[in-house]
Amino acid sequence: MTVVAVRGAIKVPSNDKAAIHAAAVKLGNEILGRNGIEVADVVSIICSLTEDLDAGNPATGLRIERFGEVPLFCVQEAAVVGQMQGVVRMLVTFRAPAVVRPQAVYLDGAERLRPDLAAD
């Protein structure tokens, strides 16, 4: 077994608790799905959100949905002039049977953050 990390981001449509939770769950599920990760193999998940998203915590949405046994942590993204607003980022650390090249996941407009990593 080896420990690997994969990242992703999603643009949240509004500063609303339900929207933040739903976006986090969508991103978390998509990261696991695209990379063939089982929840039991997740070591931890770190989330960040831009300062304009203050109505909810993405980790809470993950915990409620299906990641209740996973250590979760959330931080506010550093405020950088000109950065894209309304974004939740995620770093998922997981156990894999062998060295793998994880596929980053960018959704709902966040693809613009890393076009070099966004899937076609």
Buried (B, 14 or more C-beta within 10 A) or exposed (E): EEEBEBBBBBBBEEBBBEBBBBBBBBBBBBBBEBBEBEBEBBEBBBBBBBEEBEBBBBBBBBBEBEBEEBEBEBEEBEEEEEEBEBBBBBBBBBBBEEEBEBBBBBBBBBBEBEEEBBEE
